[in-house]
């Protein structure tokens, strides 16, 4: 399988834009509720949970879980 020049360029751009991920998925899950609450309330995201933001940018599985959590929280807000 060979890659086209456009695909190689895209991959290199993604690599260059990536940041070190200091959390694994379990660590992200443990802090994602605090991150979601801060985002929903438009609060400053505490430094301690900034790693969640980085992890969510790089992990599609955790990002999907986070988006589902946000949807649920927003639905709860609407019901109140």
Beta strands, then each sheet from edge to edge (+ up, - down):
end
